Amino acid sequence: MRGNYEDATVETMDLGHYDLIQLKFDGMWVQVEIDGREAKILNRHGKPVEVVELADKHPRSVFVGEWMKGTQRTKGQVVHVVAFDCAAANGWNCEARKYLQRMEELKAVEMPRELGNVLGRVVFPETWHPREAETLWKDVETGKEEGLILRRNAMPFGATVARVKPLVELDYYATEVHWKNGKPVAVGGSEYPGGPELVKARLTVGSDYSGFHVGRCFKVQGQERTERGSVRFPSFRGWHLEK
């Protein structure tokens, strides 16, 4: 149900493989299905978040997007849903069509008033050529934007896209260590000895077995820091010799 992403960094993103760039929005991923006298808002697991009865009958339209609920702004206007792909529009299946064509067909869909009362306005992300990547990335580095999404126009609905966000590197103290398949693994970590666990993912230490013990400080690299203090997609980056 949810979108397919491969995570990349500004150092690893392959601009030659993609021909479209968009800004990334950090809301609630939803799939919206309009069919007849009913509209459904589904979460990333395919479970209904809202089911809306419609006064008039509407042709089938299906799109996915980020439900912002007024948390971000684009061009000074509150964004409610950023629709970023379309599987069906006005009764026609458009999964196999090119991305920009799918989006144009979605823009032609008349959104039911009753759905708008629940979902809010539906807006569409701007799309740039890869040559604009450096300029857009500056806004990501300064915190003005969340990240970048890289797409290929020829790819069908549901195809994998690249999600590019800045890397952060943090120091943690191991709160639990053990061996798995002959390799040491640090499970969890804290910003100070005896502190709360912040890194929940298992961080395989690799071949650096020296000084492997609870309380040892190690470096973790991930894509962003969460409100709880951990990092998304963490990876082990070595022991701190001075801590």
Contacts in CASP RR format, 6 or more apart in sequence:
PFRMAT RR
TARGET T0000
AUTHOR 0000-0000-0000
METHOD contacts of the structure
MODEL  1
MRGNYEDATVETMDLGHYDLIQLKFDGMWVQVEIDGREAKILNRHGKPVE
VVELADKHPRSVFVGEWMKGTQRTKGQVVHVVAFDCAAANGWNCEARKYL
QRMEELKAVEMPRELGNVLGRVVFPETWHPREAETLWKDVETGKEEGLIL
RRNAMPFGATVARVKPLVELDYYATEVHWKNGKPVAVGGSEYPGGPELVK
ARLTVGSDYSGFHVGRCFKVQGQERTERGSVRFPSFRGWHLEK
1 31 0 8 1.000
1 42 0 8 1.000
1 43 0 8 1.000
1 44 0 8 1.000
1 45 0 8 1.000
1 46 0 8 1.000
2 29 0 8 1.000
2 44 0 8 1.000
2 45 0 8 1.000
3 29 0 8 1.000
3 44 0 8 1.000
3 64 0 8 1.000
3 158 0 8 1.000
4 158 0 8 1.000
4 159 0 8 1.000
4 160 0 8 1.000
4 161 0 8 1.000
5 160 0 8 1.000
5 161 0 8 1.000
5 162 0 8 1.000
5 163 0 8 1.000
6 160 0 8 1.000
6 161 0 8 1.000
6 162 0 8 1.000
6 163 0 8 1.000
7 162 0 8 1.000
7 163 0 8 1.000
7 164 0 8 1.000
7 165 0 8 1.000
7 223 0 8 1.000
7 233 0 8 1.000
8 14 0 8 1.000
8 150 0 8 1.000
8 162 0 8 1.000
8 163 0 8 1.000
8 164 0 8 1.000
9 164 0 8 1.000
9 165 0 8 1.000
9 166 0 8 1.000
9 167 0 8 1.000
9 223 0 8 1.000
10 137 0 8 1.000
10 164 0 8 1.000
10 166 0 8 1.000
13 133 0 8 1.000
13 148 0 8 1.000
13 150 0 8 1.000
13 162 0 8 1.000
13 164 0 8 1.000
14 162 0 8 1.000
15 130 0 8 1.000
15 133 0 8 1.000
15 150 0 8 1.000
16 130 0 8 1.000
17 150 0 8 1.000
17 152 0 8 1.000
18 130 0 8 1.000
18 150 0 8 1.000
18 151 0 8 1.000
18 152 0 8 1.000
18 162 0 8 1.000
19 129 0 8 1.000
19 130 0 8 1.000
19 151 0 8 1.000
19 152 0 8 1.000
19 153 0 8 1.000
20 99 0 8 1.000
20 100 0 8 1.000
20 127 0 8 1.000
20 128 0 8 1.000
20 129 0 8 1.000
20 130 0 8 1.000
20 150 0 8 1.000
20 151 0 8 1.000
20 152 0 8 1.000
20 153 0 8 1.000
21 127 0 8 1.000
21 128 0 8 1.000
21 129 0 8 1.000
21 130 0 8 1.000
21 132 0 8 1.000
21 133 0 8 1.000
21 136 0 8 1.000
21 148 0 8 1.000
21 149 0 8 1.000
21 150 0 8 1.000
21 151 0 8 1.000
22 84 0 8 1.000
22 125 0 8 1.000
22 126 0 8 1.000
22 127 0 8 1.000
22 128 0 8 1.000
22 148 0 8 1.000
22 149 0 8 1.000
22 151 0 8 1.000
23 125 0 8 1.000
23 126 0 8 1.000
23 136 0 8 1.000
23 145 0 8 1.000
23 146 0 8 1.000
23 147 0 8 1.000
23 148 0 8 1.000
23 149 0 8 1.000
24 145 0 8 1.000
24 146 0 8 1.000
24 147 0 8 1.000
24 148 0 8 1.000
24 149 0 8 1.000
24 163 0 8 1.000
24 164 0 8 1.000
24 165 0 8 1.000
25 66 0 8 1.000
25 68 0 8 1.000
25 72 0 8 1.000
25 79 0 8 1.000
25 82 0 8 1.000
25 125 0 8 1.000
25 146 0 8 1.000
26 66 0 8 1.000
26 72 0 8 1.000
26 146 0 8 1.000
27 66 0 8 1.000
27 67 0 8 1.000
27 68 0 8 1.000
27 69 0 8 1.000
27 71 0 8 1.000
27 72 0 8 1.000
28 43 0 8 1.000
28 66 0 8 1.000
28 67 0 8 1.000
28 69 0 8 1.000
29 43 0 8 1.000
29 44 0 8 1.000
29 64 0 8 1.000
29 65 0 8 1.000
29 66 0 8 1.000
29 67 0 8 1.000
30 41 0 8 1.000
30 42 0 8 1.000
30 43 0 8 1.000
30 44 0 8 1.000
30 49 0 8 1.000
30 64 0 8 1.000
30 65 0 8 1.000
30 66 0 8 1.000
30 67 0 8 1.000
30 81 0 8 1.000
31 41 0 8 1.000
31 42 0 8 1.000
31 46 0 8 1.000
31 62 0 8 1.000
31 63 0 8 1.000
31 64 0 8 1.000
31 65 0 8 1.000
32 39 0 8 1.000
32 40 0 8 1.000
32 41 0 8 1.000
32 42 0 8 1.000
32 61 0 8 1.000
32 62 0 8 1.000
32 63 0 8 1.000
32 64 0 8 1.000
32 65 0 8 1.000
32 81 0 8 1.000
32 83 0 8 1.000
32 115 0 8 1.000
32 119 0 8 1.000
33 39 0 8 1.000
33 40 0 8 1.000
33 42 0 8 1.000
33 60 0 8 1.000
33 61 0 8 1.000
33 62 0 8 1.000
34 54 0 8 1.000
34 58 0 8 1.000
34 59 0 8 1.000
34 60 0 8 1.000
34 61 0 8 1.000
34 62 0 8 1.000
34 109 0 8 1.000
34 111 0 8 1.000
34 112 0 8 1.000
34 115 0 8 1.000
35 58 0 8 1.000
35 60 0 8 1.000
35 61 0 8 1.000
36 54 0 8 1.000
36 57 0 8 1.000
36 58 0 8 1.000
36 59 0 8 1.000
36 60 0 8 1.000
37 53 0 8 1.000
37 54 0 8 1.000
37 55 0 8 1.000
37 56 0 8 1.000
37 57 0 8 1.000
37 58 0 8 1.000
38 51 0 8 1.000
38 52 0 8 1.000
38 53 0 8 1.000
38 54 0 8 1.000
39 51 0 8 1.000
39 52 0 8 1.000
39 54 0 8 1.000
39 58 0 8 1.000
39 112 0 8 1.000
39 114 0 8 1.000
39 115 0 8 1.000
40 48 0 8 1.000
40 50 0 8 1.000
40 51 0 8 1.000
40 52 0 8 1.000
41 48 0 8 1.000
41 49 0 8 1.000
41 50 0 8 1.000
41 51 0 8 1.000
41 52 0 8 1.000
41 67 0 8 1.000
41 118 0 8 1.000
41 119 0 8 1.000
42 48 0 8 1.000
42 49 0 8 1.000
43 49 0 8 1.000
50 118 0 8 1.000
50 119 0 8 1.000
52 112 0 8 1.000
52 114 0 8 1.000
52 115 0 8 1.000
52 118 0 8 1.000
53 114 0 8 1.000
54 112 0 8 1.000
54 114 0 8 1.000
54 115 0 8 1.000
55 113 0 8 1.000
55 114 0 8 1.000
56 112 0 8 1.000
58 110 0 8 1.000
58 112 0 8 1.000
59 90 0 8 1.000
59 91 0 8 1.000
60 88 0 8 1.000
60 91 0 8 1.000
61 86 0 8 1.000
61 88 0 8 1.000
61 89 0 8 1.000
61 90 0 8 1.000
61 91 0 8 1.000
61 106 0 8 1.000
61 109 0 8 1.000
62 86 0 8 1.000
62 87 0 8 1.000
62 88 0 8 1.000
63 83 0 8 1.000
63 85 0 8 1.000
63 86 0 8 1.000
63 87 0 8 1.000
63 89 0 8 1.000
63 106 0 8 1.000
63 109 0 8 1.000
64 83 0 8 1.000
64 84 0 8 1.000
64 85 0 8 1.000
64 86 0 8 1.000
64 87 0 8 1.000
65 81 0 8 1.000
65 82 0 8 1.000
65 83 0 8 1.000
65 84 0 8 1.000
65 85 0 8 1.000
66 81 0 8 1.000
66 82 0 8 1.000
66 84 0 8 1.000
67 80 0 8 1.000
67 81 0 8 1.000
67 119 0 8 1.000
68 78 0 8 1.000
68 79 0 8 1.000
68 80 0 8 1.000
68 81 0 8 1.000
68 82 0 8 1.000
69 80 0 8 1.000
70 78 0 8 1.000
70 79 0 8 1.000
70 80 0 8 1.000
71 79 0 8 1.000
72 79 0 8 1.000
72 146 0 8 1.000
73 79 0 8 1.000
74 82 0 8 1.000
74 123 0 8 1.000
77 121 0 8 1.000
77 123 0 8 1.000
78 121 0 8 1.000
79 121 0 8 1.000
79 123 0 8 1.000
80 119 0 8 1.000
80 120 0 8 1.000
80 121 0 8 1.000
80 122 0 8 1.000
80 123 0 8 1.000
81 119 0 8 1.000
81 120 0 8 1.000
81 121 0 8 1.000
81 122 0 8 1.000
81 123 0 8 1.000
82 123 0 8 1.000
82 124 0 8 1.000
82 125 0 8 1.000
83 103 0 8 1.000
83 106 0 8 1.000
83 122 0 8 1.000
83 123 0 8 1.000
83 124 0 8 1.000
84 124 0 8 1.000
84 125 0 8 1.000
84 149 0 8 1.000
85 99 0 8 1.000
85 102 0 8 1.000
85 103 0 8 1.000
85 157 0 8 1.000
85 158 0 8 1.000
86 94 0 8 1.000
86 102 0 8 1.000
86 103 0 8 1.000
86 105 0 8 1.000
86 106 0 8 1.000
86 157 0 8 1.000
87 93 0 8 1.000
87 94 0 8 1.000
87 95 0 8 1.000
87 102 0 8 1.000
87 157 0 8 1.000
88 94 0 8 1.000
88 95 0 8 1.000
89 102 0 8 1.000
89 105 0 8 1.000
89 106 0 8 1.000
89 108 0 8 1.000
89 109 0 8 1.000
90 105 0 8 1.000
90 108 0 8 1.000
90 109 0 8 1.000
92 105 0 8 1.000
94 101 0 8 1.000
94 102 0 8 1.000
94 105 0 8 1.000
94 157 0 8 1.000
95 102 0 8 1.000
95 156 0 8 1.000
95 157 0 8 1.000
95 158 0 8 1.000
96 156 0 8 1.000
96 157 0 8 1.000
97 105 0 8 1.000
97 156 0 8 1.000
98 153 0 8 1.000
98 154 0 8 1.000
99 151 0 8 1.000
99 152 0 8 1.000
99 153 0 8 1.000
99 154 0 8 1.000
99 155 0 8 1.000
100 127 0 8 1.000
100 153 0 8 1.000
102 157 0 8 1.000
103 124 0 8 1.000
106 124 0 8 1.000
107 124 0 8 1.000
111 122 0 8 1.000
116 122 0 8 1.000
125 149 0 8 1.000
128 136 0 8 1.000
130 150 0 8 1.000
133 148 0 8 1.000
136 145 0 8 1.000
136 148 0 8 1.000
137 148 0 8 1.000
137 164 0 8 1.000
139 145 0 8 1.000
140 146 0 8 1.000
140 147 0 8 1.000
140 148 0 8 1.000
140 164 0 8 1.000
140 165 0 8 1.000
140 166 0 8 1.000
141 166 0 8 1.000
146 165 0 8 1.000
147 163 0 8 1.000
147 164 0 8 1.000
147 165 0 8 1.000
147 166 0 8 1.000
148 163 0 8 1.000
148 164 0 8 1.000
148 165 0 8 1.000
149 161 0 8 1.000
149 162 0 8 1.000
149 163 0 8 1.000
149 164 0 8 1.000
150 161 0 8 1.000
150 162 0 8 1.000
150 164 0 8 1.000
151 161 0 8 1.000
152 159 0 8 1.000
155 161 0 8 1.000
165 223 0 8 1.000
165 224 0 8 1.000
166 223 0 8 1.000
166 224 0 8 1.000
167 221 0 8 1.000
167 222 0 8 1.000
167 223 0 8 1.000
168 221 0 8 1.000
168 222 0 8 1.000
168 223 0 8 1.000
168 224 0 8 1.000
168 225 0 8 1.000
168 231 0 8 1.000
169 219 0 8 1.000
169 220 0 8 1.000
169 221 0 8 1.000
169 222 0 8 1.000
169 237 0 8 1.000
170 191 0 8 1.000
170 219 0 8 1.000
170 220 0 8 1.000
170 225 0 8 1.000
170 231 0 8 1.000
171 191 0 8 1.000
171 217 0 8 1.000
171 218 0 8 1.000
171 219 0 8 1.000
171 220 0 8 1.000
171 240 0 8 1.000
171 243 0 8 1.000
172 188 0 8 1.000
172 189 0 8 1.000
172 190 0 8 1.000
172 191 0 8 1.000
172 198 0 8 1.000
172 199 0 8 1.000
172 217 0 8 1.000
172 218 0 8 1.000
172 219 0 8 1.000
172 220 0 8 1.000
173 189 0 8 1.000
173 190 0 8 1.000
173 191 0 8 1.000
173 192 0 8 1.000
173 193 0 8 1.000
173 194 0 8 1.000
173 195 0 8 1.000
173 215 0 8 1.000
173 216 0 8 1.000
173 217 0 8 1.000
173 218 0 8 1.000
173 243 0 8 1.000
174 186 0 8 1.000
174 188 0 8 1.000
174 189 0 8 1.000
174 213 0 8 1.000
174 214 0 8 1.000
174 215 0 8 1.000
174 216 0 8 1.000
174 217 0 8 1.000
174 218 0 8 1.000
175 187 0 8 1.000
175 188 0 8 1.000
175 189 0 8 1.000
175 190 0 8 1.000
175 194 0 8 1.000
175 195 0 8 1.000
175 197 0 8 1.000
175 214 0 8 1.000
175 215 0 8 1.000
176 186 0 8 1.000
176 187 0 8 1.000
176 188 0 8 1.000
176 189 0 8 1.000
176 197 0 8 1.000
176 214 0 8 1.000
177 184 0 8 1.000
177 185 0 8 1.000
177 186 0 8 1.000
177 187 0 8 1.000
177 212 0 8 1.000
177 213 0 8 1.000
177 214 0 8 1.000
177 216 0 8 1.000
178 184 0 8 1.000
178 185 0 8 1.000
178 187 0 8 1.000
179 185 0 8 1.000
180 202 0 8 1.000
180 204 0 8 1.000
183 204 0 8 1.000
183 205 0 8 1.000
183 206 0 8 1.000
184 204 0 8 1.000
184 205 0 8 1.000
184 206 0 8 1.000
184 209 0 8 1.000
184 212 0 8 1.000
185 202 0 8 1.000
185 203 0 8 1.000
185 204 0 8 1.000
185 205 0 8 1.000
186 199 0 8 1.000
186 202 0 8 1.000
186 203 0 8 1.000
186 205 0 8 1.000
186 218 0 8 1.000
186 236 0 8 1.000
187 200 0 8 1.000
187 202 0 8 1.000
187 203 0 8 1.000
188 197 0 8 1.000
188 198 0 8 1.000
188 199 0 8 1.000
188 200 0 8 1.000
188 201 0 8 1.000
188 203 0 8 1.000
189 197 0 8 1.000
189 198 0 8 1.000
189 199 0 8 1.000
190 196 0 8 1.000
190 197 0 8 1.000
190 198 0 8 1.000
191 198 0 8 1.000
193 215 0 8 1.000
194 215 0 8 1.000
198 228 0 8 1.000
198 229 0 8 1.000
198 230 0 8 1.000
199 220 0 8 1.000
199 230 0 8 1.000
199 231 0 8 1.000
199 234 0 8 1.000
200 230 0 8 1.000
201 233 0 8 1.000
201 234 0 8 1.000
203 218 0 8 1.000
203 220 0 8 1.000
203 234 0 8 1.000
203 235 0 8 1.000
203 236 0 8 1.000
204 236 0 8 1.000
205 212 0 8 1.000
205 218 0 8 1.000
205 236 0 8 1.000
205 238 0 8 1.000
206 236 0 8 1.000
208 238 0 8 1.000
208 239 0 8 1.000
210 239 0 8 1.000
211 239 0 8 1.000
216 239 0 8 1.000
217 239 0 8 1.000
217 240 0 8 1.000
217 243 0 8 1.000
218 236 0 8 1.000
218 237 0 8 1.000
218 238 0 8 1.000
218 239 0 8 1.000
218 240 0 8 1.000
219 236 0 8 1.000
219 237 0 8 1.000
219 238 0 8 1.000
219 239 0 8 1.000
219 240 0 8 1.000
220 231 0 8 1.000
220 234 0 8 1.000
220 235 0 8 1.000
220 236 0 8 1.000
220 237 0 8 1.000
221 231 0 8 1.000
221 234 0 8 1.000
221 235 0 8 1.000
221 237 0 8 1.000
222 231 0 8 1.000
222 232 0 8 1.000
222 233 0 8 1.000
222 234 0 8 1.000
222 235 0 8 1.000
223 231 0 8 1.000
223 232 0 8 1.000
223 233 0 8 1.000
224 231 0 8 1.000
224 232 0 8 1.000
225 231 0 8 1.000
226 232 0 8 1.000
END
